[in-house]
Amino acid sequence: MTDAVDVNSADSWPDDADDVAEGYLANWFVREGSAVDEGETLCEIQVEKVSIDVTAPTAGTVTETLVGEGDDFARGDVLARVQPSA
């Protein structure tokens, strides 16, 4: 079985917010166990009051969400894990 792929917050971080170290997870659009397509929006984060859609890095199943709605997280924190489709 292939290892799960991390959904890393740094991959969606806006270029103009390099000096910002923390973000806020506003909303999950999927739940653990949801099947997702590569590029599908998983959640919305806010960095410096700018909303950013975080997309699935691969097609598969969301196996774990690690940051809850309404929670703060540090740049580089893993937000979720996706088990790639076979």
Secondary structure, DSSP 8 states (H G I E B T S, - for coil): ----EEEEGGGG--GGGTT--EEEEEEESS-TT-EE-TT-EEEEEEETTEEEEEE-SSSEEEEEE-S-TT-EEETT-EEEEEEE--
